[in-house]
Amino acid sequence: MSDGAARAVAVGEEPIEDIELDLLLEGLVRRDGLDFRGYARQSLRRRVWNMVHSQRLGSISALQEKVLHDPPMMEELLQHLSVNTTTMFRDPSFFEAFRQKVVPHLFSAPFVRIWHAGCSTGEEVYSLAILLTEAGLYERSRIYATDMNASVVERAKSGIFPLEHMREYTANYQRAGGKAAFSDYYTANYDHAIFKTSLRKNIVFAQHNLVSDGTFNEFNVILCRNVLIYFGTDLQARVYRLLHQSLRRFGTLALGRGETLRHTVIENEYDELDIQERLYRRRA
Ligand SMILES: C[S@@+](CC[C@H](N)C(=O)[O-])C[C@H]1O[C@@H](n2cnc3c(N)ncnc32)[C@H](O)[C@@H]1O
């Protein structure tokens, strides 16, 4: 089964593991409002089993029992199910392309609204804030950074990242065409890098779930990178529609390397701005 679409299996023939997984996901919705039922099935199953093993349990049903009766376990499961991997200036050539192909269009807008949907712990958001600062656009920009996972949104808000990653991020920044010394943007404090507060003065951090929440503004740019790969086909279609409704005419949509607008419900509404970097421009 590749996604959360309805499965037609005769009574008694469905693998027990599939039934257990459905019941766990149903329990999550009813207990916590978190809906993973439309996520790509294979990777979801793998992450659920990771949690089963890390708790030294024998089955998904045993995990369900724990999750429903022990609230911290619910939180632990959410952390297993929402993949939060991210880095600053991830895919440096994407940021270089953004600087060259998107920034010039933004100069004609009196005010620039940007949405990072699925921002995780914020590394991508601070990267864009730096890019906009260097382009002279930050002062008239407002960045909305959202994720369904409240704890990663809190970490993003803090602007504090492990110092040990700064060497890698500096290299990414330089490859992305960064114009200053990367260390100008943070202060090292023991094993942490604390990013300048001026970088986050125009950023609004909030919890938003792409499965269940609607559009909340109209944006010049939407970045939804490395989020839709975790969704099944039907959920992807819903989210593509939501992103489309939230994007202004001639606005830019940025996806992750493993994602594409090809063969999606909104494919015909967009031109390719840079196909390699998954940058698309909405038509009139
Ligand atoms: C792999 S991270 C991508 C972070 C960043 N965009 C990047 O490319 O580096 C995926 C993020 O999507 C978030 N996510 C997953 N499902 C979501 C949903 N239904 N609504 C909002 N965010 C979601 C996860 O919590 C996670 O933080």
The ligand as an SDF file (V2000), in Angstrom:
LIG
                    3D

 27 29  0  0  0  0  0  0  0  0999 V2000
   12.1960   17.3020    6.7640 C   0  0  0  0  0  0  0  0  0  0  0  0
   11.5030   18.6900    7.5850 S   0  0  0  0  0  0  0  0  0  0  0  0
   11.7660   19.9540    6.3750 C   0  0  0  0  0  0  0  0  0  0  0  0
   12.2760   21.2440    6.9880 C   0  0  0  0  0  0  0  0  0  0  0  0
   12.6490   22.3280    5.9900 C   0  0  0  0  0  0  0  0  0  0  0  0
   11.5180   22.7270    5.1960 N   0  0  0  0  0  0  0  0  0  0  0  0
   13.7880   21.8730    5.1090 C   0  0  0  0  0  0  0  0  0  0  0  0
   13.5690   21.5880    3.9330 O   0  0  0  0  0  0  0  0  0  0  0  0
   14.9140   21.7920    5.6060 O   0  0  0  0  0  0  0  0  0  0  0  0
    9.7610   18.3410    7.4320 C   0  0  0  0  0  0  0  0  0  0  0  0
    8.9080   19.1470    8.3910 C   0  0  0  0  0  0  0  0  0  0  0  0
    7.5490   19.0520    7.9670 O   0  0  0  0  0  0  0  0  0  0  0  0
    6.7550   19.0630    9.1210 C   0  0  0  0  0  0  0  0  0  0  0  0
    5.4360   18.5150    8.8160 N   0  0  0  0  0  0  0  0  0  0  0  0
    5.1040   17.2260    8.5840 C   0  0  0  0  0  0  0  0  0  0  0  0
    3.7730   17.1080    8.4220 N   0  0  0  0  0  0  0  0  0  0  0  0
    3.2610   18.3660    8.5350 C   0  0  0  0  0  0  0  0  0  0  0  0
    1.9520   18.8910    8.4900 C   0  0  0  0  0  0  0  0  0  0  0  0
    0.8940   18.0930    8.3030 N   0  0  0  0  0  0  0  0  0  0  0  0
    1.7810   20.2250    8.6480 N   0  0  0  0  0  0  0  0  0  0  0  0
    2.8470   21.0300    8.8760 C   0  0  0  0  0  0  0  0  0  0  0  0
    4.1130   20.5850    8.9600 N   0  0  0  0  0  0  0  0  0  0  0  0
    4.3230   19.2680    8.7900 C   0  0  0  0  0  0  0  0  0  0  0  0
    7.5210   18.2050   10.1080 C   0  0  0  0  0  0  0  0  0  0  0  0
    7.1040   18.4590   11.4510 O   0  0  0  0  0  0  0  0  0  0  0  0
    8.9560   18.6340    9.8190 C   0  0  0  0  0  0  0  0  0  0  0  0
    9.3630   19.6540   10.6880 O   0  0  0  0  0  0  0  0  0  0  0  0
  1  2  1  0
  2  3  1  0
  2 10  1  0
  3  4  1  0
  4  5  1  0
  5  6  1  0
  5  7  1  0
  7  8  2  0
  7  9  1  0
 10 11  1  0
 11 12  1  0
 11 26  1  0
 12 13  1  0
 13 14  1  0
 13 24  1  0
 14 15  1  0
 14 23  1  0
 15 16  2  0
 16 17  1  0
 17 18  1  0
 17 23  2  0
 18 19  1  0
 18 20  2  0
 20 21  1  0
 21 22  2  0
 22 23  1  0
 24 25  1  0
 24 26  1  0
 26 27  1  0
M  CHG  2   2   1   9  -1
M  END
$$$$
